[in-house]
Amino acid sequence: MESTDILAAVREEAALPRPEPGAGASAVRLQGLNSTSARALYGQEMIIRYFPFRIGRMENYPNPLSTSPDLLLEDRPPFHISRLHLALERRGDHLVLRDLDSSSGSIVDGRLLGERRGGVNEIALAEGRHEILLGGTASPFQFALQAVTAEEVFGIAEEVPFGEGTVPVAALYGRLHQQTRMVFDRFFADRAQGLELAYTLVNSLLAHPEAIDPLYHFSALPEMYDDVIVTHSLNVVIYTLKLAATLPSPLPAADRKRLALAALFHDIGMYDIPREIVNKREEVTAAEFEVIKRHPVQGRTWLAESGVDDFLTAVVLTHHERVDGQGYPRGIKDLTEYAEVVALVDYFEAITHERPQRGPITPHEGMRRIIDLKKAVFSPPLLKQFIAGFSLYPAYSIVRLNSGETGQVVRTNRNAPLRPTVRIFFDRNGTALPAGGTIDLAKNGTLYITRDISDRIFVDQYFKL
C-alpha cells in the first residue's frame, strides 16, 4: 500500500480561504459537554479556524487519513453517525451548520438539522453559545459551540508551518493520535498491516521535521486522554524526534526511522497488562508493579514474532533499564545510545503528564528531577543534549522575569536553553495583562528569568493560563 503523508492530507483539507481579520467571528471554540464528546476532542476543547470543518465517523479502513473528517467519532447503535455527518462553514461574516446528507441528522438548539429526517438542510448560527447533538436523540455526542474573535484565541490555536502555509496543530495531532490507535489495533489483528501503518506515521513525521517542535508544545499539555497508552506512545515519538535533532552527530535517515518506530512501539507490551491495573485510580501495589514490570519482555516477544530487526526489539526490551543497574527487567548497566534516548523521554513524558492514579508534576520540576538523578540513571552527555533540546524551563513552565513580570514559557530555544519565549500574563504589580504579548528572551538582552514559580500555582489552574 502506498504511504499517505499525514501532514499533507491535513494541509490539503485545511488549505481553504481564511477570513479577513476583524470580519466578525473568526474562530469557533468547540467543547464536549459529556465524557464521550470530550474524548472525541482528545480531552480538551478545540479551536477551529479553518472552514469548512467536517465531522463524521471513523471508518475501519487501513489508512483513512486522506478521506477522514476533521473530527472523528465512533459509530455505535442506537445512534448513527454518518461518514460525513456535519460541516461548519463560514459565509462572509456568518457561520452556518450544514447537514452532509446524514441519515440521522442532528439537533441544534432544539431544531432538527437534516433533510432526510424531515429537518432543514442548514442553520445559520447567531452570536453566542449553541448546543449540538449529533446522531439523533439517543446519541451521546453533545457539544457546545461558541463563535469567538481572533483576539480571543490568539496563542491558543497554534499552527504548524508547511511550505509557504500552515495547518492547525490540533488537527494534525488529532490525526496522529487516531493513526497511533489504529497502529496498535491493526498490529494485534494483523502484525504486518500494523507495522505498515506504523511506517506511514513515522514517515510522515520524518518528512516534516518543522512540525516536531509545534507538536511537542501541543503534546506537552498534561491532561490525560481517553487512552493513556496511545497518547503516551505518540508523545514519546514526538519527544524522541525532538531530542534526536539535538544530538551532536546527525543520525542517518535509516536510524531516525528505526528510532522513531522503536519509540512508537516501546510500550506495546502494556497491552498485556490487565486494564484494571493500567487504569487504576489508586496507588499501584508492589504486586501490581511486578505485573507491570513484565511489559518490556512481552513487547520484545511480540515484535520479535513480527520479524522486525534486533535494533527495535532491543530498545523495547531495555527502555526501563538504567545506567546504574537499578532498572528492569534485567538490571543491566550497558545501554545503547538509542535505547537511552527512548528511556529518557519516556520518563520525562510520563512524570509531566496525568495518569489515572496521580497528577502530573510541572515541567520545570520534571527537568529538576532528571538533573538531580545525574549519573545514577542517565549518562551525562545525553542529559546535556536533553537540556539543550527541552530547556531548563520547558514548555508551560511559569516564570518570573527580572522586570518583575510573570509569564508562561510557550516555546523553547534550542541554542539558548535559559532564554525561551515567554507569554506575559502579569505585570510587576500582579495586574493581569491582555493575553497575546510574547517575548523571545533569546532576542532580548535586557530581560532574563530569575526563577521558576510553577510550584506556587495549582496544577489544575496553572496549565489553564
N, C-alpha and C positions, 0 to 999 in steps of 0.2 A: 504494500500500500504506500502511496506517495505521501511523504510527510507534509503536514499542514503547518504553516507558520502561524502560531497563535497570535503573536503581536500584529502580524499583517492582517489577519482576519478581523481582529478588533478594530484596527485602524480603518479598514475598508468600510465597516459598518458605521464608524464614528465620523467619517470624512464627509460631513454634511454642512451646509451653510450655518454659521453661528450668528446669533442675534447681535445687533449693534449694542454697545454698552449704553446702559440707561434707557433702553427701549422697553420699559415696563419690567415685569419679572423676567429674569434671565436664567433662572435655575429653578429646580424643583427638589425639595427635600422629601425623600420617601422613607417612611418609618413603619416597621412591623408592629401591629397592635397586639399580637399574641406571640407565643414562643415559636410556633410554626413559621409565621411570617418573618420573625426576627432571624431565624436560622437561614431562611432563604436569602436574606441580605447579609449573610456572613457575620451575624451577631451585632451589627451596628446599622445606623441609618445610612442612607445613600444620597449623595448629592448628584443630581442629573443635570448636565449642562449641554449634552448633545441630543438632538432630536432628529428623527423620531426615535423614541426609546421603546423597545418591544419586549413584552412579557409573554412567556409561554412555557410549555412543559419540557422536561428533559426527555430527549429521545434516546433510546437504547441503541445508538449507532456506535461503531468502532471509533469514529472520530467526528463528532458533530460540530466541531468548533466553528467552522466557517458558515454553518447554517443555523446556529442556535440563536435564540432571542438574547437580549441583553440581560434579562433576569430569568433564571431557570427555576421552575417549580416542579415538584413531584406530583404526578397524577395518581390519585387514589380514589376509588369509589367510596362514598356515593357521589362525590363531586367530580367534576371533569374539567381539566384544563387543556385547552387545545394547544397544538404545537406552536402556533402563533395566535395568541389569545387577545391581546390588547396592545394598543400603541398610544403613547403620549406624544402629541405633536405640537409644534409651535407654528402659528399662522399670524405673522405680523406681531402685534402686541398681545395676542391671545393664545391661551393654551387650550388644547382640545384632547379629550379622550375618545379614541375611535375603536370600535369593535372590529376585530380582524376575522369576521365570519366565524366566530367561535360557536360551538354547538350548545353551550350552556349559558353564555352571556355573563354579565357582571351586574352588581348593584352599586350604583354611585350615588351617595347621599340619598338613598331610598328610591332612586329611579332605576328602571331596568335598561341596561345598555346591551344591545344585541338583537338585531332584526330577526334572527332565526328563532328567537324565543318570544317575539312579539314586542320587543322594545325598539328604541331608537338606534340609529347607526353610530351616532356620535353625540357627545355632550361637551359644550363649551364650559370651561371652568372659570368662575369668577374668582376674585382675590379671596384669600383666606384658606381655611382648612377644609379638606374634603376627605371622606371615608370611602374606601373601595373594597368590595367583597368580590373576589374573582372565583368563578366556577359554580355559581348558584348558591342558594341559601344554606346548603349543607357544607359549604367549603370552609376550611379553617384559615384560608388566606385572606386576612383582613389587614389593610394598610391605610395609613394616613398620608395624605399628600398635601404639601404646603408650598406655594409658589413664593420664591424669595428673590431678592435683587443680588447683583454681583457683589455689592459691598458686604452683604450678609454672609456670603460663602467664601470670601477671599481667604485663601490659605487653607481651606478645608478640603476642597476637591483638587488635589494635586494631579498633574498630568505627566505623562511620560513622553520625552522627546522621541520623535520618529521621523527621520529625514528632515524635511522642512516643516513638518506639522507635529501634532501631539495626539495622544489618546488618553482617555481618563484612566488613571492608575487603578481606581476602584474596579472598573470594568475588566481591566487586564488581570488583576489579582483574582477577581471572581472566576474568570475563565480558567486560570491556572489551578485554582482550588478545585473546580469541577473536574479538570483533567487529572489532577492527582488522585481524587476519589475514584475516577474511572480506571486509572492505572492499577490500583490495588484490587478493585472489583474484578477487572479482567484477568489480573495475574492469578487469582485463585480459581478462575473459571478456565483460563487458557493461558499458560505461562508465556508462550511465545507472543501472543497478542498483547498481554500486559507489558512485556518488555518493549514491544514495538511502540505502544502508546507512550511509554516512559522516554524512549529516544525522541519521540515527537516533541514532548515537553522540553527536554533538555536541549535539543537542537534549536528550539525557538528562543530560549533564553541566551544561548551562546551566540546566536545570530544577532542579538540586540543587546550588547553589553551596556549601552547607555540606559537601559531600563532597570539595571540592577539596583542602583542607589535609590531611585524613587520607590521601587518595590520594597527595598529594605525599610525605608522610612514609613511606608504604609503598613508593612507587616510587623513593625515594632510596637504597634498598638497592643496593649497587654490583655485585652479581653479574651475570654475562652470562646471558641467557636463550637459548633454542634458536634464536631468530630475532632477530638484532640490529636489523634494520630495523623490524620490527613493534614491538618493545619500545621502541626509541628514539623512534619516531613517536608512540606513545601517551604516553610520558613527556613529550615536548615539548608535546603538547596540554595535559596537566595543568599543567606548569610555565608555559605561556603564560597560561592562565586564572588561575593564582595571581598572576603578575606583573601582568596586566591589572587585577586587583582593587585594586592599589595605586596605579594611575595617578591623578594629581590630579583629572582630569575623568573621571567615569564614561563608559565607552564606550556608545554607543547599542546596543540589543539586536541590531540587524541587523549592526553592526560586530563585536560579540563573536562572533556566529555565523560570520561570514566569516573572522575572525582565527583562530578555533579550527579551521575547516576548512582554512585555509592551513597551520596548524601540523601538522595530520594528514597532509597531502599534501606537506610541504616536501621530503621525501627520496624521493618516488616515483620520481625519476629514477635512484636507486641500483639499481633493478631492471634497469637497462640495463648495469650494471657486472658483469663476469664474477664468478661466485661464488667462484672461486679467489682473486680479489683481495679481495673483501668478507670472506671467512672466513680469509684468510691469517694464519698464526701468526707469521711472521717480519715484520720491519720492511718496510713498503711502499717500493719503489724509487721513484726520481724519475720513471721512465717510467710506472710503475703509478699514481702520484699524478696524472699528467697525464690518465690514463684516468678516474680518479675525478672530476677537476675538470669533466668534461663533464656530470655528472648534473643540475645546475640547469637547463641548457639543455634536456636531454631531458625533464625533468619538466615544464617550461613547455610544451614542444611537445605532450606527451600530454594535458595539461589543456586547452590551447587547442583541441585537436581535439575535446574533450568538450563544448565550448560554455560553459565557466564564464567568469565575468567577469574583467576585466583585473586587478582587485584581487588575486585569488587567484594568477593566473599571475605577477604582478609580485613577490609575496612569495616564491614558489617559485624564481623566477629569481635573486633578489638576497639570499637568506639567507646566502650566504658572502661578500658584499661587506662592506667595512669603510669607516669614515668617513675613513680616511687614504688610500684608494685602493689599498690593498695586498691587497684581496680578489680573488675570482674569481666569475664568468668574465670580466667586462668591466673590472674595476678602477675602478669608479665610486665617487664620494665622497658623492653625494646620495642618501640612502636615506629612504624613507617611515618614519614612526614605527612603523607596524605591521611592516614588514619588519625593522626593527632589534630589535623585541621578539622576534620569532621567531629572529633571528640570535643574540641574546644567550643565550636559554635553550637553544638548540640547542648552543651552545658549552659552556655550563656543564654541561648534562646529559651531553654526550659525554665531557668530561675527568674527570668524577666517577663514571663507570661503566666497568666492564671491557669491553675489546674483545678480539677474538681475538689481536691482536699486542701487547697491552700490558695492564697492570693499571690500576686507577683511581687517581687521586690523592685525598687526603682532601678532604672538603667545604670545610673551612676554607682549605686550600691553594688549592682552586679559586676561592674568593672572593678570596683574596690575588692570584692571577694576574689576575683580571678588574680589580681595583682598580689593580694595577700598570700595566695597559695604558693606563689613563686615557683621554686624548683620542685616542689613536692608533687605537683600534678601535671603541669605543662612546662615544656622546655622554654628557657628564656628567649631564644631567638624568635620562636613563634609568638610568644607573648608580646614582644616588641612590635611585630608586624600586626598583631591583633589590635594593639593600642593605636597604631598609626591608621588602621582602617576604620575602627569604630569609635575612636576618640576617648579621652578620659571623661568626656561629657557626651555620652551617646544621645541619640535622638530621644526627645521627650524629657530630658533632664531639665529641672527647674534651677535656674542660676541667678546669682546677683552680680551685677557689674560694678566696677569701681565708680561709676557715676551714681550708684545707689538704685538704679533701675533694676527691675526684676522681669525675667522673661523665660521662655522655653526654647530649648535647642530644637530647631526644625531641620537642620542639615549639618552634617559634619564635613570638615575639610581635611582630606587625606594628607596633604602636605603640611598641615598646621593643626595637629590633634588638640591643642589647647585653645584654638581660636575657631569655634564653629559659627554657624549662622544662627542668630537668636531672634525670636519674635518677642518684642517688648509688650508686656501687659500692664505693668505698674510703673509709675514714675518714682522718684526718690522719696516722695512723701506717701507712697502707697496708694495714690489715686489711680483708679483704673483708666487705661487709655484705650482708644478705639482699636479693635483688632486689625492687624494688617501690616504694621510697621516692622520691618526686619532690618537687622544689622549684621553684615558679614564682618566678623571680627578680624578675619584674615586680611581685610582691606582697610581696616580702621586701626591705626597705630596708637590711638589715644585711649581706646576702651579695651578692657580685658575682664575676664571672670575672676572675681575674688573668692567665691565659694559656691558650692552646690548646696541648695537648700531643699532638695527633693524630699528628704526625710521629714521635713516640717509640715508637709502637706499630706492629707489623707490620700491614699492611692486612688480611691474611687472618685475623688474630686480632681486630683492632680492631673490626670490624663484628659480631663474634660476642658482644660483651659483653652 
